Amino acid sequence: MIKISVSIDVSNLKEAETFYVEALGCKKVRDQGSMVVLSVENSDIYLQEKEAGTKPIKSSDVGRDYERHWTPIHLDFLCENVDEVVSKILKFGGTHEGGESADWGAIAHCADPFGNGFCVINE
């Protein structure tokens, strides 16, 4: 059996831990120094403190950048009340970049304080 976990690079581990626990309801599982393991339902999230400008792999020409960025792979957090979660996201330093709603529910496009994009969706 394979289990999926998610790794998120951040420049400030304590701020990231507070954001993901308080704004998105993750639970802290363990602290491993420069990494904190969180859990949300059936997935683990590994927050890893990495300085801006450092390379993600030795052969990379690109350094870590914590300005807002986009990637085709991102997290979706499913919840009952999108507006309530967005309020918490803003309170803890994240951003809300719009969204939409229809008969199927609502989606909010957001980013954490480190530029990592994600969506909040009604389940």
N, CA, C and O atoms as a GROMACS GRO file, in nm:
protein
  492
    1MET      N    1   0.084  -0.118   0.000
    1MET     CA    2   0.000   0.000   0.000
    1MET      C    3   0.089   0.124   0.000
    1MET      O    4   0.191   0.128   0.068
    2ILE      N    5   0.050   0.222  -0.074
    2ILE     CA    6   0.122   0.348  -0.080
    2ILE      C    7   0.039   0.456  -0.013
    2ILE      O    8  -0.082   0.464  -0.032
    3LYS      N    9   0.105   0.538   0.067
    3LYS     CA   10   0.040   0.652   0.132
    3LYS      C   11   0.105   0.778   0.078
    3LYS      O   12   0.226   0.781   0.056
    4ILE      N   13   0.026   0.882   0.057
    4ILE     CA   14   0.080   1.008   0.007
    4ILE      C   15   0.102   1.103   0.124
    4ILE      O   16   0.018   1.117   0.212
    5SER      N   17   0.217   1.168   0.121
    5SER     CA   18   0.243   1.279   0.213
    5SER      C   19   0.284   1.398   0.128
    5SER      O   20   0.323   1.383   0.013
    6VAL      N   21   0.275   1.516   0.186
    6VAL     CA   22   0.306   1.639   0.115
    6VAL      C   23   0.418   1.710   0.189
    6VAL      O   24   0.414   1.721   0.312
    7SER      N   25   0.518   1.759   0.117
    7SER     CA   26   0.625   1.838   0.177
    7SER      C   27   0.611   1.982   0.130
    7SER      O   28   0.595   2.009   0.010
    8ILE      N   29   0.617   2.075   0.224
    8ILE     CA   30   0.605   2.218   0.192
    8ILE      C   31   0.727   2.289   0.248
    8ILE      O   32   0.749   2.288   0.370
    9ASP      N   33   0.805   2.352   0.161
    9ASP     CA   34   0.919   2.432   0.206
    9ASP      C   35   0.870   2.568   0.251
    9ASP      O   36   0.787   2.630   0.184
   10VAL      N   37   0.920   2.614   0.363
   10VAL     CA   38   0.884   2.744   0.420
   10VAL      C   39   1.009   2.811   0.474
   10VAL      O   40   1.107   2.744   0.506
   11SER      N   41   1.007   2.941   0.484
   11SER     CA   42   1.124   3.012   0.537
   11SER      C   43   1.117   3.035   0.687
   11SER      O   44   1.218   3.070   0.748
   12ASN      N   45   1.000   3.017   0.748
   12ASN     CA   46   0.982   3.037   0.891
   12ASN      C   47   0.893   2.925   0.944
   12ASN      O   48   0.771   2.930   0.928
   13LEU      N   49   0.953   2.825   1.005
   13LEU     CA   50   0.882   2.705   1.047
   13LEU      C   51   0.773   2.735   1.150
   13LEU      O   52   0.663   2.681   1.140
   14LYS      N   53   0.803   2.819   1.247
   14LYS     CA   54   0.705   2.848   1.352
   14LYS      C   55   0.581   2.918   1.293
   14LYS      O   56   0.468   2.884   1.327
   15GLU      N   57   0.604   3.016   1.206
   15GLU     CA   58   0.493   3.086   1.141
   15GLU      C   59   0.411   2.990   1.055
   15GLU      O   60   0.288   2.996   1.053
   16ALA      N   61   0.478   2.901   0.984
   16ALA     CA   62   0.409   2.803   0.900
   16ALA      C   63   0.326   2.707   0.985
   16ALA      O   64   0.212   2.675   0.950
   17GLU      N   65   0.384   2.661   1.094
   17GLU     CA   66   0.310   2.571   1.184
   17GLU      C   67   0.183   2.639   1.235
   17GLU      O   68   0.075   2.580   1.231
   18THR      N   69   0.196   2.762   1.281
   18THR     CA   70   0.079   2.836   1.330
   18THR      C   71  -0.025   2.850   1.220
   18THR      O   72  -0.144   2.829   1.245
   19PHE      N   73   0.018   2.886   1.099
   19PHE     CA   74  -0.076   2.904   0.988
   19PHE      C   75  -0.152   2.775   0.958
   19PHE      O   76  -0.275   2.777   0.953
   20TYR      N   77  -0.082   2.666   0.938
   20TYR     CA   78  -0.148   2.541   0.898
   20TYR      C   79  -0.233   2.481   1.010
   20TYR      O   80  -0.334   2.416   0.981
   21VAL      N   81  -0.195   2.501   1.134
   21VAL     CA   82  -0.275   2.450   1.246
   21VAL      C   83  -0.396   2.540   1.270
   21VAL      O   84  -0.509   2.491   1.278
   22GLU      N   85  -0.374   2.669   1.283
   22GLU     CA   86  -0.482   2.760   1.320
   22GLU      C   87  -0.576   2.794   1.203
   22GLU      O   88  -0.697   2.800   1.222
   23ALA      N   89  -0.521   2.816   1.085
   23ALA     CA   90  -0.604   2.857   0.972
   23ALA      C   91  -0.670   2.739   0.901
   23ALA      O   92  -0.784   2.750   0.854
   24LEU      N   93  -0.600   2.625   0.894
   24LEU     CA   94  -0.651   2.515   0.814
   24LEU      C   95  -0.686   2.390   0.895
   24LEU      O   96  -0.727   2.289   0.837
   25GLY      N   97  -0.670   2.395   1.026
   25GLY     CA   98  -0.714   2.286   1.111
   25GLY      C   99  -0.628   2.161   1.112
   25GLY      O  100  -0.673   2.055   1.154
   26CYS      N  101  -0.503   2.172   1.067
   26CYS     CA  102  -0.412   2.058   1.073
   26CYS      C  103  -0.374   2.032   1.219
   26CYS      O  104  -0.380   2.122   1.303
   27LYS      N  105  -0.336   1.910   1.247
   27LYS     CA  106  -0.292   1.873   1.382
   27LYS      C  107  -0.143   1.843   1.380
   27LYS      O  108  -0.094   1.774   1.290
   28LYS      N  109  -0.071   1.895   1.479
   28LYS     CA  110   0.072   1.869   1.488
   28LYS      C  111   0.094   1.728   1.539
   28LYS      O  112   0.039   1.689   1.642
   29VAL      N  113   0.174   1.650   1.466
   29VAL     CA  114   0.204   1.513   1.502
   29VAL      C  115   0.338   1.506   1.575
   29VAL      O  116   0.350   1.442   1.680
   30ARG      N  117   0.439   1.575   1.519
   30ARG     CA  118   0.570   1.575   1.584
   30ARG      C  119   0.656   1.689   1.531
   30ARG      O  120   0.635   1.740   1.421
   31ASP      N  121   0.754   1.726   1.612
   31ASP     CA  122   0.851   1.830   1.579
   31ASP      C  123   0.986   1.761   1.564
   31ASP      O  124   1.030   1.688   1.654
   32GLN      N  125   1.052   1.783   1.452
   32GLN     CA  126   1.181   1.719   1.427
   32GLN      C  127   1.288   1.824   1.400
   32GLN      O  128   1.372   1.805   1.312
   33GLY      N  129   1.288   1.932   1.475
   33GLY     CA  130   1.389   2.035   1.460
   33GLY      C  131   1.356   2.130   1.347
   33GLY      O  132   1.278   2.224   1.366
   34SER      N  133   1.413   2.108   1.228
   34SER     CA  134   1.386   2.195   1.115
   34SER      C  135   1.270   2.144   1.030
   34SER      O  136   1.249   2.190   0.917
   35MET      N  137   1.194   2.050   1.085
   35MET     CA  138   1.076   1.997   1.018
   35MET      C  139   0.968   1.968   1.121
   35MET      O  140   0.995   1.916   1.229
   36VAL      N  141   0.844   2.002   1.085
   36VAL     CA  142   0.728   1.971   1.168
   36VAL      C  143   0.635   1.885   1.085
   36VAL      O  144   0.609   1.914   0.968
   37VAL      N  145   0.583   1.778   1.145
   37VAL     CA  146   0.489   1.691   1.076
   37VAL      C  147   0.349   1.723   1.126
   37VAL      O  148   0.322   1.720   1.246
   38LEU      N  149   0.260   1.752   1.031
   38LEU     CA  150   0.121   1.780   1.060
   38LEU      C  151   0.036   1.670   0.999
   38LEU      O  152   0.081   1.598   0.910
   39SER      N  153  -0.087   1.657   1.046
   39SER     CA  154  -0.179   1.560   0.990
   39SER      C  155  -0.314   1.626   0.968
   39SER      O  156  -0.360   1.706   1.049
   40VAL      N  157  -0.376   1.591   0.858
   40VAL     CA  158  -0.513   1.636   0.829
   40VAL      C  159  -0.584   1.516   0.768
   40VAL      O  160  -0.550   1.470   0.659
   41GLU      N  161  -0.684   1.466   0.840
   41GLU     CA  162  -0.757   1.345   0.799
   41GLU      C  163  -0.660   1.233   0.766
   41GLU      O  164  -0.596   1.179   0.856
   42ASN      N  165  -0.648   1.195   0.638
   42ASN     CA  166  -0.566   1.079   0.602
   42ASN      C  167  -0.434   1.116   0.534
   42ASN      O  168  -0.374   1.032   0.468
   43SER      N  169  -0.390   1.241   0.549
   43SER     CA  170  -0.266   1.284   0.486
   43SER      C  171  -0.174   1.352   0.586
   43SER      O  172  -0.219   1.418   0.680
   44ASP      N  173  -0.045   1.336   0.565
   44ASP     CA  174   0.055   1.405   0.646
   44ASP      C  175   0.116   1.518   0.565
   44ASP      O  176   0.137   1.505   0.444
   45ILE      N  177   0.144   1.627   0.632
   45ILE     CA  178   0.209   1.742   0.571
   45ILE      C  179   0.338   1.767   0.647
   45ILE      O  180   0.338   1.783   0.769
   46TYR      N  181   0.448   1.770   0.574
   46TYR     CA  182   0.580   1.793   0.633
   46TYR      C  183   0.621   1.936   0.601
   46TYR      O  184   0.652   1.968   0.486
   47LEU      N  185   0.623   2.022   0.701
   47LEU     CA  186   0.672   2.159   0.684
   47LEU      C  187   0.822   2.155   0.707
   47LEU      O  188   0.868   2.111   0.812
   48GLN      N  189   0.899   2.203   0.609
   48GLN     CA  190   1.044   2.198   0.618
   48GLN      C  191   1.101   2.339   0.603
   48GLN      O  192   1.078   2.406   0.503
   49GLU      N  193   1.176   2.381   0.704
   49GLU     CA  194   1.236   2.514   0.700
   49GLU      C  195   1.358   2.512   0.608
   49GLU      O  196   1.454   2.439   0.630
   50LYS      N  197   1.351   2.595   0.504
   50LYS     CA  198   1.460   2.607   0.406
   50LYS      C  199   1.476   2.755   0.376
   50LYS      O  200   1.378   2.824   0.353
   51GLU      N  201   1.600   2.804   0.375
   51GLU     CA  202   1.626   2.945   0.349
   51GLU      C  203   1.595   2.981   0.204
   51GLU      O  204   1.617   2.901   0.113
   52ALA      N  205   1.544   3.102   0.185
   52ALA     CA  206   1.522   3.152   0.049
   52ALA      C  207   1.654   3.153  -0.025
   52ALA      O  208   1.759   3.184   0.032
   53GLY      N  209   1.650   3.118  -0.153
   53GLY     CA  210   1.770   3.117  -0.235
   53GLY      C  211   1.842   2.984  -0.239
   53GLY      O  212   1.923   2.961  -0.329
   54THR      N  213   1.816   2.895  -0.142
   54THR     CA  214   1.882   2.765  -0.144
   54THR      C  215   1.824   2.679  -0.256
   54THR      O  216   1.710   2.697  -0.297
   55LYS      N  217   1.905   2.586  -0.304
   55LYS     CA  218   1.862   2.501  -0.416
   55LYS      C  219   1.785   2.380  -0.363
   55LYS      O  220   1.825   2.318  -0.265
   56PRO      N  221   1.674   2.346  -0.429
   56PRO     CA  222   1.598   2.228  -0.386
   56PRO      C  223   1.672   2.097  -0.412
   56PRO      O  224   1.656   2.001  -0.337
   57ILE      N  225   1.752   2.094  -0.518
   57ILE     CA  226   1.839   1.979  -0.547
   57ILE      C  227   1.971   2.034  -0.602
   57ILE      O  228   1.974   2.142  -0.661
   58LYS      N  229   2.079   1.960  -0.584
   58LYS     CA  230   2.213   2.011  -0.621
   58LYS      C  231   2.224   2.050  -0.767
   58LYS      O  232   2.292   2.147  -0.800
   59SER      N  233   2.157   1.977  -0.855
   59SER     CA  234   2.169   2.003  -0.999
   59SER      C  235   2.080   2.118  -1.048
   59SER      O  236   2.080   2.150  -1.166
   60SER      N  237   2.003   2.179  -0.958
   60SER     CA  238   1.909   2.284  -0.998
   60SER      C  239   1.978   2.418  -1.021
   60SER      O  240   2.073   2.453  -0.950
   61ASP      N  241   1.931   2.490  -1.121
   61ASP     CA  242   1.975   2.628  -1.142
   61ASP      C  243   1.883   2.727  -1.074
   61ASP      O  244   1.909   2.847  -1.073
   62VAL      N  245   1.775   2.676  -1.018
   62VAL     CA  246   1.672   2.759  -0.955
   62VAL      C  247   1.683   2.749  -0.804
   62VAL      O  248   1.700   2.640  -0.750
   63GLY      N  249   1.674   2.863  -0.736
   63GLY     CA  250   1.674   2.864  -0.590
   63GLY      C  251   1.533   2.881  -0.537
   63GLY      O  252   1.442   2.922  -0.609
   64ARG      N  253   1.516   2.848  -0.410
   64ARG     CA  254   1.384   2.865  -0.348
   64ARG      C  255   1.347   3.012  -0.344
   64ARG      O  256   1.430   3.099  -0.314
   65ASP      N  257   1.222   3.039  -0.374
   65ASP     CA  258   1.170   3.175  -0.378
   65ASP      C  259   1.036   3.175  -0.308
   65ASP      O  260   0.946   3.100  -0.346
   66TYR      N  261   1.020   3.258  -0.208
   66TYR     CA  262   0.896   3.258  -0.131
   66TYR      C  263   0.801   3.371  -0.170
   66TYR      O  264   0.711   3.407  -0.094
   67GLU      N  265   0.823   3.426  -0.290
   67GLU     CA  266   0.723   3.516  -0.345
   67GLU      C  267   0.609   3.427  -0.395
   67GLU      O  268   0.625   3.306  -0.407
   68ARG      N  269   0.494   3.487  -0.422
   68ARG     CA  270   0.381   3.407  -0.470
   68ARG      C  271   0.419   3.335  -0.598
   68ARG      O  272   0.471   3.397  -0.691
   69HIS      N  273   0.393   3.206  -0.603
   69HIS     CA  274   0.423   3.126  -0.720
   69HIS      C  275   0.309   3.028  -0.745
   69HIS      O  276   0.224   3.006  -0.658
   70TRP      N  277   0.309   2.971  -0.862
   70TRP     CA  278   0.205   2.876  -0.900
   70TRP      C  279   0.269   2.749  -0.947
   70TRP      O  280   0.374   2.750  -1.011
   71THR      N  281   0.206   2.639  -0.917
   71THR     CA  282   0.250   2.509  -0.966
   71THR      C  283   0.126   2.429  -1.004
   71THR      O  284   0.022   2.444  -0.940
   72PRO      N  285   0.134   2.345  -1.105
   72PRO     CA  286   0.017   2.267  -1.142
   72PRO      C  287  -0.021   2.162  -1.037
   72PRO      O  288  -0.133   2.110  -1.039
   73ILE      N  289   0.068   2.133  -0.947
   73ILE     CA  290   0.036   2.043  -0.836
   73ILE      C  291   0.020   2.129  -0.712
   73ILE      O  292   0.112   2.202  -0.674
   74HIS      N  293  -0.097   2.121  -0.649
   74HIS     CA  294  -0.122   2.202  -0.530
   74HIS      C  295  -0.218   2.127  -0.437
   74HIS      O  296  -0.276   2.026  -0.475
   75LEU      N  297  -0.232   2.179  -0.317
   75LEU     CA  298  -0.322   2.119  -0.219
   75LEU      C  299  -0.462   2.175  -0.234
   75LEU      O  300  -0.479   2.292  -0.267
   76ASP      N  301  -0.563   2.092  -0.209
   76ASP     CA  302  -0.701   2.135  -0.193
   76ASP      C  303  -0.743   2.095  -0.053
   76ASP      O  304  -0.733   1.978  -0.015
   77PHE      N  305  -0.790   2.192   0.025
   77PHE     CA  306  -0.842   2.165   0.158
   77PHE      C  307  -0.994   2.166   0.148
   77PHE      O  308  -1.054   2.267   0.111
   78LEU      N  309  -1.057   2.053   0.182
   78LEU     CA  310  -1.202   2.041   0.175
   78LEU      C  311  -1.261   2.076   0.310
   78LEU      O  312  -1.211   2.034   0.414
   79CYS      N  313  -1.368   2.155   0.308
   79CYS     CA  314  -1.426   2.202   0.432
   79CYS      C  315  -1.577   2.220   0.416
   79CYS      O  316  -1.631   2.208   0.306
   80GLU      N  317  -1.644   2.249   0.526
   80GLU     CA  318  -1.788   2.273   0.522
   80GLU      C  319  -1.821   2.419   0.493
   80GLU      O  320  -1.923   2.447   0.431
   81ASN      N  321  -1.736   2.512   0.536
   81ASN     CA  322  -1.766   2.654   0.521
   81ASN      C  323  -1.643   2.728   0.468
   81ASN      O  324  -1.552   2.760   0.544
   82VAL      N  325  -1.641   2.754   0.339
   82VAL     CA  326  -1.527   2.818   0.274
   82VAL      C  327  -1.501   2.957   0.332
   82VAL      O  328  -1.386   2.992   0.360
   83ASP      N  329  -1.606   3.038   0.351
   83ASP     CA  330  -1.589   3.173   0.402
   83ASP      C  331  -1.524   3.175   0.540
   83ASP      O  332  -1.441   3.262   0.569
   84GLU      N  333  -1.562   3.082   0.625
   84GLU     CA  334  -1.504   3.073   0.760
   84GLU      C  335  -1.355   3.041   0.754
   84GLU      O  336  -1.276   3.101   0.827
   85VAL      N  337  -1.317   2.948   0.668
   85VAL     CA  338  -1.176   2.911   0.654
   85VAL      C  339  -1.096   3.026   0.593
   85VAL      O  340  -0.984   3.054   0.636
   86VAL      N  341  -1.153   3.094   0.494
   86VAL     CA  342  -1.083   3.208   0.433
   86VAL      C  343  -1.057   3.317   0.536
   86VAL      O  344  -0.951   3.379   0.534
   87SER      N  345  -1.151   3.340   0.626
   87SER     CA  346  -1.130   3.439   0.733
   87SER      C  347  -1.009   3.402   0.818
   87SER      O  348  -0.930   3.490   0.855
   88LYS      N  349  -0.994   3.276   0.850
   88LYS     CA  350  -0.880   3.229   0.929
   88LYS      C  351  -0.750   3.241   0.849
   88LYS      O  352  -0.647   3.278   0.904
   89ILE      N  353  -0.757   3.209   0.721
   89ILE     CA  354  -0.639   3.220   0.635
   89ILE      C  355  -0.586   3.363   0.637
   89ILE      O  356  -0.466   3.385   0.653
   90LEU      N  357  -0.675   3.460   0.622
   90LEU     CA  358  -0.634   3.600   0.623
   90LEU      C  359  -0.581   3.642   0.760
   90LEU      O  360  -0.483   3.716   0.768
   91LYS      N  361  -0.645   3.595   0.866
   91LYS     CA  362  -0.604   3.630   1.002
   91LYS      C  363  -0.461   3.582   1.032
   91LYS      O  364  -0.388   3.648   1.106
   92PHE      N  365  -0.422   3.470   0.974
   92PHE     CA  366  -0.290   3.412   1.004
   92PHE      C  367  -0.188   3.435   0.892
   92PHE      O  368  -0.091   3.360   0.881
   93GLY      N  369  -0.210   3.538   0.810
   93GLY     CA  370  -0.108   3.582   0.715
   93GLY      C  371  -0.115   3.528   0.574
   93GLY      O  372  -0.029   3.558   0.492
   94GLY      N  373  -0.216   3.448   0.544
   94GLY     CA  374  -0.233   3.398   0.408
   94GLY      C  375  -0.305   3.500   0.322
   94GLY      O  376  -0.343   3.607   0.369
   95THR      N  377  -0.324   3.466   0.195
   95THR     CA  378  -0.396   3.554   0.104
   95THR      C  379  -0.512   3.480   0.039
   95THR      O  380  -0.509   3.358   0.021
   96HIS      N  381  -0.613   3.557   0.004
   96HIS     CA  382  -0.729   3.507  -0.071
   96HIS      C  383  -0.727   3.577  -0.206
   96HIS      O  384  -0.730   3.699  -0.213
   97GLU      N  385  -0.722   3.498  -0.312
   97GLU     CA  386  -0.701   3.553  -0.446
   97GLU      C  387  -0.823   3.537  -0.535
   97GLU      O  388  -0.811   3.540  -0.658
   98GLY      N  389  -0.939   3.521  -0.476
   98GLY     CA  390  -1.061   3.506  -0.554
   98GLY      C  391  -1.115   3.365  -0.547
   98GLY      O  392  -1.067   3.282  -0.470
   99GLY      N  393  -1.215   3.340  -0.628
   99GLY     CA  394  -1.277   3.209  -0.630
   99GLY      C  395  -1.407   3.216  -0.707
   99GLY      O  396  -1.431   3.308  -0.784
  100GLU      N  397  -1.489   3.116  -0.684
  100GLU     CA  398  -1.618   3.112  -0.751
  100GLU      C  399  -1.712   3.023  -0.673
  100GLU      O  400  -1.670   2.943  -0.589
  101SER      N  401  -1.839   3.037  -0.702
  101SER     CA  402  -1.939   2.950  -0.642
  101SER      C  403  -2.051   2.926  -0.743
  101SER      O  404  -2.077   3.007  -0.831
  102ALA      N  405  -2.115   2.812  -0.727
  102ALA     CA  406  -2.226   2.772  -0.814
  102ALA      C  407  -2.306   2.666  -0.740
  102ALA      O  408  -2.289   2.648  -0.619
  103ASP      N  409  -2.391   2.597  -0.811
  103ASP     CA  410  -2.473   2.492  -0.750
  103ASP      C  411  -2.390   2.384  -0.683
  103ASP      O  412  -2.434   2.322  -0.586
  104TRP      N  413  -2.270   2.360  -0.734
  104TRP     CA  414  -2.184   2.254  -0.681
  104TRP      C  415  -2.118   2.293  -0.550
  104TRP      O  416  -2.071   2.206  -0.478
  105GLY      N  417  -2.114   2.422  -0.516
  105GLY     CA  418  -2.050   2.468  -0.393
  105GLY      C  419  -1.964   2.589  -0.418
  105GLY      O  420  -1.998   2.673  -0.502
  106ALA      N  421  -1.852   2.600  -0.347
  106ALA     CA  422  -1.765   2.717  -0.359
  106ALA      C  423  -1.619   2.673  -0.353
  106ALA      O  424  -1.584   2.571  -0.294
  107ILE      N  425  -1.535   2.755  -0.416
  107ILE     CA  426  -1.390   2.735  -0.413
  107ILE      C  427  -1.325   2.871  -0.389
  107ILE      O  428  -1.368   2.972  -0.444
  108ALA      N  429  -1.222   2.873  -0.306
  108ALA     CA  430  -1.143   2.993  -0.282
  108ALA      C  431  -0.998   2.962  -0.319
  108ALA      O  432  -0.942   2.862  -0.275
  109HIS      N  433  -0.938   3.048  -0.400
  109HIS     CA  434  -0.798   3.035  -0.438
  109HIS      C  435  -0.716   3.114  -0.337
  109HIS      O  436  -0.739   3.234  -0.319
  110CYS      N  437  -0.622   3.048  -0.271
  110CYS     CA  438  -0.549   3.110  -0.160
  110CYS      C  439  -0.400   3.078  -0.169
  110CYS      O  440  -0.356   2.998  -0.252
  111ALA      N  441  -0.323   3.143  -0.082
  111ALA     CA  442  -0.181   3.112  -0.068
  111ALA      C  443  -0.143   3.128   0.078
  111ALA      O  444  -0.199   3.210   0.150
  112ASP      N  445  -0.046   3.048   0.122
  112ASP     CA  446   0.005   3.060   0.258
  112ASP      C  447   0.100   3.181   0.265
  112ASP      O  448   0.126   3.242   0.161
  113PRO      N  449   0.151   3.216   0.382
  113PRO     CA  450   0.240   3.332   0.392
  113PRO      C  451   0.372   3.318   0.316
  113PRO      O  452   0.450   3.413   0.308
  114PHE      N  453   0.399   3.200   0.258
  114PHE     CA  454   0.525   3.173   0.189
  114PHE      C  455   0.507   3.159   0.038
  114PHE      O  456   0.598   3.115  -0.032
  115GLY      N  457   0.389   3.197  -0.012
  115GLY     CA  458   0.363   3.194  -0.155
  115GLY      C  459   0.314   3.062  -0.210
  115GLY      O  460   0.291   3.051  -0.331
  116ASN      N  461   0.296   2.961  -0.125
  116ASN     CA  462   0.248   2.831  -0.170
  116ASN      C  463   0.097   2.836  -0.191
  116ASN      O  464   0.022   2.857  -0.095
  117GLY      N  465   0.052   2.817  -0.314
  117GLY     CA  466  -0.089   2.825  -0.346
  117GLY      C  467  -0.165   2.698  -0.310
  117GLY      O  468  -0.110   2.588  -0.312
  118PHE      N  469  -0.292   2.715  -0.277
  118PHE     CA  470  -0.381   2.602  -0.247
  118PHE      C  471  -0.525   2.651  -0.265
  118PHE      O  472  -0.550   2.771  -0.276
  119CYS      N  473  -0.618   2.558  -0.267
  119CYS     CA  474  -0.760   2.593  -0.277
  119CYS      C  475  -0.833   2.543  -0.154
  119CYS      O  476  -0.793   2.445  -0.091
  120VAL      N  477  -0.940   2.614  -0.120
  120VAL     CA  478  -1.032   2.570  -0.016
  120VAL      C  479  -1.164   2.547  -0.087
  120VAL      O  480  -1.214   2.635  -0.157
  121ILE      N  481  -1.220   2.428  -0.070
  121ILE     CA  482  -1.338   2.386  -0.146
  121ILE      C  483  -1.443   2.328  -0.052
  121ILE      O  484  -1.410   2.255   0.042
  122ASN      N  485  -1.571   2.363  -0.077
  122ASN     CA  486  -1.680   2.296  -0.003
  122ASN      C  487  -1.678   2.148  -0.035
  122ASN      O  488  -1.664   2.109  -0.151
  123GLU      N  489  -1.691   2.065   0.069
  123GLU     CA  490  -1.699   1.922   0.039
  123GLU      C  491  -1.841   1.877   0.030
  123GLU      O  492  -1.868   1.759   0.006
   0.00000   0.00000   0.00000
